[in-house]
Amino acid sequence: KGQTVILFLRKKEEPDKPYYTIEVKEDVLRQCHGFGNEDKDYNKIKSFVESFKRVIKSRHEKTKIAV
């Protein structure tokens, strides 16, 4: 299907303020950029992003069809 999912990561204390945008396509995290393409806070969210990648990879592996 080639669907793309766009996720918006927000700070709990500032839910209306843009923080990071994450693009997932075909069960692969394609992009992760801070507001205005700034990545100065990436180290603050790095563990979340790495955990999220593992969840996506696990989901993808569970849905593979053996040929």
Secondary structure, 3 states (H helix, E strand, C coil): CCCEEEEEECECCECCCCCEEEEEECCEEEEEEEHHHCCCCHHHHHHHHHHHHHHHHHHHHHHCCCC
